[in-house]
Amino acid sequence: MLMHAKSTLGMLENPPKSALSLAIVRALTVVSPNTPLLDAIALMTSSAGYSDDFKRSETCDPNHVWVADKEHILGVLTVGKVVHLSANPAALPQLSLPQVLVPPLAILSESALLDGDPPADFWRSPPTVPIAVVDEQRHLVGMITRDSVLTAIAATLADPPTAPNSSSPPAPIPTQDETSSPRSPLSVLNVEAMFDTLLAGYWDWDIPTNQAYLSPGFKQMFGYADHELPNVPETWQNLIFPEDLPKVKASFEHHVASHGSEPFDHEVRYRHKNGATIWVNCVGEVVAWDAQGQPLRMIGCHIDITQQKQAELEMRQTKEELENFFTVALDLLCIADTQGYFRRVNRTWETILGYLPADLEGQSFLAFVHPDDVEETQAAIAQLSNQERVQSFVNRYRCRDGSYRYIEWYSQPQGDLIYAAARDITEQRQLEMKLRRREAHLKTAQRIAGLGSWEYDLPTGQITWSDEVFEILGRDPALGAPNYAELLTIYHPEDQAYHDLVVQEAIRTQQPYDLDLRAYHPDGTLVYLQARGEPIFNATGELVQLVGILLDITERKRAEAQLLQTSAQLAASNDELEAFAYSVSHDLRAPLRAIEGFSQALLEDYGDQFDDSGRKYFDRIGHNVGRMNDLISDLLALSRVSRSAMTGTSVNLSHLVSAEIAELQTIHPDRQVELVVPPQVIAWGDATLLSLVISNLVQNAWKFTQHHPTARIELGQCDRGEQPTYFIRDDGAGFDMAHADMLFGVFQRLHNMTEFPGTGVGLATVKRIIQRHGGNVWATGAVEQGATIYFSLPVTSGTGMSPGGQHHHDSA
């Protein structure tokens, strides 16, 4: 560490070739580039194989393994490099020897070196960086380092003892007037000039007398002139940091104890005259010993390495900052190589994918990529291998649990290494896919429903249409959406002013609108549309847009027109039918009365002329005339049900049932009937019509239980769904559920007339009344097990009243 410039060697006065020859280290280990990296490491003298102890070494052994391909020298593997690589042991088996070589600082021919012509950069190289030395055939014969050369030069500075008495003191330290010294083939002036040129302070210590010489460059290094500091050992001891002094003394003791084999070389701090801290590389060597092996003379130099130390400090701080950033970054960070292997990853990989750094480092990252993304990933690696940056590249990575997540990469190559940052965009990608699906579904729904969406930007007047709006209006999408003025011309002339009025009013009032209008296709086809719009405001509350939908209601309009026409025809037909039924029913009574009257007249005037058979015929005529009268009365009642006005009110069904049963018991006092009627079963509807419903249902129950010695008739309520539901139940003849649909038809009967007389109109009347109320009616039953007739009545919201009272819940 004594020299840093090529000119230094030129300042030596004919240095002996033997010294430089001695500087060449010839015991080298040379391997081929195909040697496995771990095998090359094992060849190092200090490694004795690859071990954890070696990985934890804090110093770099100077051993080297050279790699040569015949006469071509590829580089050198140093212990320092191995220590660096051992920080990631998982990667070592994956690396090849050429990937980790340190290229030689220079390649010197042995003859040029002995002629004293090393390269200029040699003197500025680190102490142990090797330089290859080759013979005339370019074969490696050895290497030199700055330390090996300086050691050889230092040996030339030492004098052999000049007197047989080894205890006598050495010659006095020469002055500047002296141009030669019997102790050294170099002049002192030349030596001092050499060291001062290198910004290195030279010192010479006569150990037995404790006399020292400190060169002017030594003193100047700390801000002092030559005369300001005395040439005594205490001078440097007073300038050195007290805490560093023990280290220097210990180094000297080890150097002496090893008889110079252990170098005196350390980095310490000195205090500058202005108070600044000066870092110094202090190097020295005992160059004279007495017969008993005690040191007589030691020479050395101080090299100012303050800038280097500051750079190291800044680098260390930068490294710590980067390390902190690497540790706390929320993104995925990694260092990989262009061969496809992870060198280092941060802890975020564990947070996002579930892998510890040790699970990934040294592994091929393609092993974690989704099979469908491997080809694209390989293309990205090739791009990085060509020293091209890769940005916004997305692939899927397998998590520890087997699932995959989408990762977006930003990668920068630097030589054989790749520095990459990535982020997990799985949720973003899933949201994008969901939005795309929704957009596709929306487009499909708009197409199926004939529904389009639009936007009208008020500041710019720009109109935007969805694809379906173009379809609805028959406009070529290549033309784009029209402006507002052109849009009005598409509408029917009678609707243009109205549409513009509605839109302008919506803008003025900032309220939604909904209108129907007509439009023409370019081919003249007329379509009916429903247009809805809503205002959109910005953050300051200013109206900036109208957005809305356009619905093709052409088919609906046609259906409505057809329905209106059909309804009108049906209403007319119903009016005609009911008028006809009323007229027929009314007009039939006259001939029936005539038949009945003349039959009675014949019996009264000529009754004695008829035998029993004749009188029976007259009885049958009278019975059928009565039945015909009943049919006519029921038809007239059914007709009135359909035409009469309705008035809603609260109706107590319990009272109606009880009154109807009381009247029937008066007519048939011998009947044994159990009546179950809760006191307050309330319904809402027309009182007259609901009275007719109860009358028909109770009479039905009374009639169909007449053949049983005892009977049971029950009124109840069993709300189902939103509408209150009521029922009349009996335990009479019942019916077969296979014919339940026939119960409510006009003139439909499930029993013989002789067994259960009736017209077959009663339940049809009940059904029509309940349907007019907006309810429903149905029945359940079984032969000889009774029947239950249910009917529901909606709650009338206008009354604010819900039918209530006691409920008798149906258990059927």
Sequence and secondary structure as in RCSB ss.txt:
>XXXX:A:sequence
MLMHAKSTLGMLENPPKSALSLAIVRALTVVSPNTPLLDAIALMTSSAGYSDDFKRSETCDPNHVWVADKEHILG
VLTVGKVVHLSANPAALPQLSLPQVLVPPLAILSESALLDGDPPADFWRSPPTVPIAVVDEQRHLVGMITRDSVL
TAIAATLADPPTAPNSSSPPAPIPTQDETSSPRSPLSVLNVEAMFDTLLAGYWDWDIPTNQAYLSPGFKQMFGYA
DHELPNVPETWQNLIFPEDLPKVKASFEHHVASHGSEPFDHEVRYRHKNGATIWVNCVGEVVAWDAQGQPLRMIG
CHIDITQQKQAELEMRQTKEELENFFTVALDLLCIADTQGYFRRVNRTWETILGYLPADLEGQSFLAFVHPDDVE
ETQAAIAQLSNQERVQSFVNRYRCRDGSYRYIEWYSQPQGDLIYAAARDITEQRQLEMKLRRREAHLKTAQRIAG
LGSWEYDLPTGQITWSDEVFEILGRDPALGAPNYAELLTIYHPEDQAYHDLVVQEAIRTQQPYDLDLRAYHPDGT
LVYLQARGEPIFNATGELVQLVGILLDITERKRAEAQLLQTSAQLAASNDELEAFAYSVSHDLRAPLRAIEGFSQ
ALLEDYGDQFDDSGRKYFDRIGHNVGRMNDLISDLLALSRVSRSAMTGTSVNLSHLVSAEIAELQTIHPDRQVEL
VVPPQVIAWGDATLLSLVISNLVQNAWKFTQHHPTARIELGQCDRGEQPTYFIRDDGAGFDMAHADMLFGVFQRL
HNMTEFPGTGVGLATVKRIIQRHGGNVWATGAVEQGATIYFSLPVTSGTGMSPGGQHHHDSA
>XXXX:A:secstr
    SHHHHHHSSS  HHHHHHH B   EEE TTS HHHHHHTSTTTSS  HHHHT SS    EEEEEETTEEEE
EEEHHHHHHHTTSGGGGGG  GGGG B  S EEEHHHHHTT   GGGGGS TT  EEEE TT  EEEEE HHHHH
HHHHHHH    SSS TTS       TT   BTTBSS HHHHHHHHHHTTEEEEEEETTTTEEEE HHHHHTTT  
GGGS SSHHHHHHHB GGGHHHHHHHHHHHHHTTTSS EEEEEEEE TTS EEEEEEEEEEEEE TTS EEEEEE
EEEE HHHHHHHHHHHHHHHHHHHHHHH SSEEEEEETTSBEEEE THHHHHH   HHHHTTSBGGGGB GGGHH
HHHHHHHHHHTT  EEEEEEEEE TTS EEEEEEEEEEETTEEEEEEEE HHHHHHHHHHHHHHHHHHHHHHHHT
EEEEEEETTT  EEE HHHHHHHT  GGG    HHHHHHHB HHHHHHHHHHHHHHHHHT  EEEEEEEE TT  
EEEEEEEEEEEE TTS EEEEEEEEEE HHHHHHHHHHHHHHHHHHHHHHHHHHHHHHHHHHHHHHHHHHHHHHH
HHHHHHGGG  HHHHHHHHHHHHHHHHHHHHHHHHHHHHHHHHS   EEEEEHHHHHHHHHHHHHHH TT EEEE
E  S BEEEEEHHHHHHHHHHHHHHHHHHTTTSSEEEEEEEE  BTTB EEEEEE SS   GGGGGGTTSTT  S
S TTTS   S HHHHHHHHHHHTT EEEEEE TTS EEEEEE    GGGT    B       
